[in-house]
Amino acid sequence: MDILSFALILAAAGALAGLIAGLLGVGGGIVIVPVLYYLLPAADIPEHARMHVAVATSLATIIATSIISARSHYKRGGVDVPLLKSLAPGIVIGVLIGVALGGAASGRTLTAIFAVIAFIVSIHMAFFKGVQLRDAVPVRPIRDLIGVFIGAVSVMMGIGGGTLSVPILSMCSVPIRRAVGTASAIGLIIAIPGAIGFAVAGWGEPGLPPGSIGYVNLIGFVMIAPLSMLLAPVGAKLAHTIPNVWLSRTFAVFLAITSVRMMLSLL
């Protein structure tokens, strides 16, 4: 694959990630990570570092996307600030745990984590979206444990947290638009320490692509982040104006196919 084709695909991934981040509150990483995972071999990135670079670069781009998306949702009253503040300590602890585990884990382990969680999310989006199990978000210490789970798993997957926090909050009777808006802000809490952590964890690692700071690749960031930022407000606007059940189901199919392919690549 030539450099121009590689750059164009990265740009398309950034545009799609930004749109999905604003529309579904999933942070964009759920698209960026698998795209990078399948593109990086064309850049001769060794298998042991491929998933780490995909996860870390995705987290870096989510910083930019989450800022724009969260601002857009906040202006529309979609961010539950008290709920966000109460979840934040647990999320930060989870991110620190996730970075420590993810930095030490093999690429195959990170791939397996992404594939399994993405498949579970696809099933939820296709068949169980909107199901409510509780009348409210649990109080502490259960709320803290929820934050730790969201932070740890999200950072190891390279996602912004919306992929997990939106369904969890929705099942706790948080209105979907408020869940999506709050999730966009959660993405920022995850992405900043997550990207820094993977940059440190990958410092001096052999075989990384040019323009890398640890596992974070700045070339990928530059190609993906601007279009993600540009399209995130469009997605946020659509989230407040149109029903997205069929889009969610289509995206669920994409996730299921992607996760199965990643699982098969490990065999």
MONORHU-V313043 format. One record per residue. N is the residue number from 1. RES is the residue in one small letter. SS is DSSP state (a for helix, b for strand, c for the rest). Layout:
# MONORHU-V313043
n->N res->RES ss->SS
n->N res->RES ss->SS
This chain:
# MONORHU-V313043
n->1 res->m ss->c
n->2 res->d ss->c
n->3 res->i ss->a
n->4 res->l ss->a
n->5 res->s ss->a
n->6 res->f ss->a
n->7 res->a ss->a
n->8 res->l ss->a
n->9 res->i ss->a
n->10 res->l ss->a
n->11 res->a ss->a
n->12 res->a ss->a
n->13 res->a ss->a
n->14 res->g ss->a
n->15 res->a ss->a
n->16 res->l ss->a
n->17 res->a ss->a
n->18 res->g ss->a
n->19 res->l ss->a
n->20 res->i ss->a
n->21 res->a ss->a
n->22 res->g ss->a
n->23 res->l ss->a
n->24 res->l ss->a
n->25 res->g ss->c
n->26 res->v ss->c
n->27 res->g ss->c
n->28 res->g ss->c
n->29 res->g ss->a
n->30 res->i ss->a
n->31 res->v ss->a
n->32 res->i ss->a
n->33 res->v ss->a
n->34 res->p ss->a
n->35 res->v ss->a
n->36 res->l ss->a
n->37 res->y ss->a
n->38 res->y ss->a
n->39 res->l ss->a
n->40 res->l ss->a
n->41 res->p ss->a
n->42 res->a ss->a
n->43 res->a ss->a
n->44 res->d ss->c
n->45 res->i ss->c
n->46 res->p ss->c
n->47 res->e ss->a
n->48 res->h ss->a
n->49 res->a ss->a
n->50 res->r ss->a
n->51 res->m ss->a
n->52 res->h ss->a
n->53 res->v ss->a
n->54 res->a ss->a
n->55 res->v ss->a
n->56 res->a ss->a
n->57 res->t ss->a
n->58 res->s ss->a
n->59 res->l ss->a
n->60 res->a ss->a
n->61 res->t ss->a
n->62 res->i ss->a
n->63 res->i ss->a
n->64 res->a ss->a
n->65 res->t ss->a
n->66 res->s ss->a
n->67 res->i ss->a
n->68 res->i ss->a
n->69 res->s ss->a
n->70 res->a ss->a
n->71 res->r ss->a
n->72 res->s ss->a
n->73 res->h ss->a
n->74 res->y ss->a
n->75 res->k ss->a
n->76 res->r ss->c
n->77 res->g ss->c
n->78 res->g ss->c
n->79 res->v ss->c
n->80 res->d ss->c
n->81 res->v ss->a
n->82 res->p ss->a
n->83 res->l ss->a
n->84 res->l ss->a
n->85 res->k ss->a
n->86 res->s ss->a
n->87 res->l ss->a
n->88 res->a ss->a
n->89 res->p ss->a
n->90 res->g ss->a
n->91 res->i ss->a
n->92 res->v ss->a
n->93 res->i ss->a
n->94 res->g ss->a
n->95 res->v ss->a
n->96 res->l ss->a
n->97 res->i ss->a
n->98 res->g ss->a
n->99 res->v ss->a
n->100 res->a ss->a
n->101 res->l ss->a
n->102 res->g ss->a
n->103 res->g ss->a
n->104 res->a ss->a
n->105 res->a ss->c
n->106 res->s ss->c
n->107 res->g ss->a
n->108 res->r ss->a
n->109 res->t ss->a
n->110 res->l ss->a
n->111 res->t ss->a
n->112 res->a ss->a
n->113 res->i ss->a
n->114 res->f ss->a
n->115 res->a ss->a
n->116 res->v ss->a
n->117 res->i ss->a
n->118 res->a ss->a
n->119 res->f ss->a
n->120 res->i ss->a
n->121 res->v ss->a
n->122 res->s ss->a
n->123 res->i ss->a
n->124 res->h ss->a
n->125 res->m ss->a
n->126 res->a ss->a
n->127 res->f ss->a
n->128 res->f ss->a
n->129 res->k ss->c
n->130 res->g ss->c
n->131 res->v ss->c
n->132 res->q ss->c
n->133 res->l ss->c
n->134 res->r ss->c
n->135 res->d ss->c
n->136 res->a ss->c
n->137 res->v ss->c
n->138 res->p ss->c
n->139 res->v ss->c
n->140 res->r ss->c
n->141 res->p ss->c
n->142 res->i ss->a
n->143 res->r ss->a
n->144 res->d ss->a
n->145 res->l ss->a
n->146 res->i ss->a
n->147 res->g ss->a
n->148 res->v ss->a
n->149 res->f ss->a
n->150 res->i ss->a
n->151 res->g ss->a
n->152 res->a ss->a
n->153 res->v ss->a
n->154 res->s ss->a
n->155 res->v ss->a
n->156 res->m ss->a
n->157 res->m ss->a
n->158 res->g ss->c
n->159 res->i ss->c
n->160 res->g ss->c
n->161 res->g ss->c
n->162 res->g ss->a
n->163 res->t ss->a
n->164 res->l ss->a
n->165 res->s ss->a
n->166 res->v ss->a
n->167 res->p ss->a
n->168 res->i ss->a
n->169 res->l ss->a
n->170 res->s ss->a
n->171 res->m ss->a
n->172 res->c ss->c
n->173 res->s ss->c
n->174 res->v ss->c
n->175 res->p ss->c
n->176 res->i ss->a
n->177 res->r ss->a
n->178 res->r ss->a
n->179 res->a ss->a
n->180 res->v ss->a
n->181 res->g ss->a
n->182 res->t ss->a
n->183 res->a ss->a
n->184 res->s ss->a
n->185 res->a ss->a
n->186 res->i ss->a
n->187 res->g ss->a
n->188 res->l ss->a
n->189 res->i ss->a
n->190 res->i ss->a
n->191 res->a ss->a
n->192 res->i ss->a
n->193 res->p ss->a
n->194 res->g ss->a
n->195 res->a ss->a
n->196 res->i ss->a
n->197 res->g ss->a
n->198 res->f ss->a
n->199 res->a ss->a
n->200 res->v ss->a
n->201 res->a ss->a
n->202 res->g ss->c
n->203 res->w ss->c
n->204 res->g ss->c
n->205 res->e ss->c
n->206 res->p ss->c
n->207 res->g ss->c
n->208 res->l ss->c
n->209 res->p ss->c
n->210 res->p ss->c
n->211 res->g ss->c
n->212 res->s ss->b
n->213 res->i ss->b
n->214 res->g ss->c
n->215 res->y ss->c
n->216 res->v ss->b
n->217 res->n ss->b
n->218 res->l ss->a
n->219 res->i ss->a
n->220 res->g ss->a
n->221 res->f ss->a
n->222 res->v ss->a
n->223 res->m ss->a
n->224 res->i ss->a
n->225 res->a ss->a
n->226 res->p ss->a
n->227 res->l ss->a
n->228 res->s ss->a
n->229 res->m ss->a
n->230 res->l ss->a
n->231 res->l ss->a
n->232 res->a ss->a
n->233 res->p ss->a
n->234 res->v ss->a
n->235 res->g ss->a
n->236 res->a ss->a
n->237 res->k ss->a
n->238 res->l ss->a
n->239 res->a ss->a
n->240 res->h ss->c
n->241 res->t ss->c
n->242 res->i ss->c
n->243 res->p ss->c
n->244 res->n ss->c
n->245 res->v ss->a
n->246 res->w ss->a
n->247 res->l ss->a
n->248 res->s ss->a
n->249 res->r ss->a
n->250 res->t ss->a
n->251 res->f ss->a
n->252 res->a ss->a
n->253 res->v ss->a
n->254 res->f ss->a
n->255 res->l ss->a
n->256 res->a ss->a
n->257 res->i ss->a
n->258 res->t ss->a
n->259 res->s ss->a
n->260 res->v ss->a
n->261 res->r ss->a
n->262 res->m ss->a
n->263 res->m ss->a
n->264 res->l ss->a
n->265 res->s ss->a
n->266 res->l ss->c
n->267 res->l ss->c
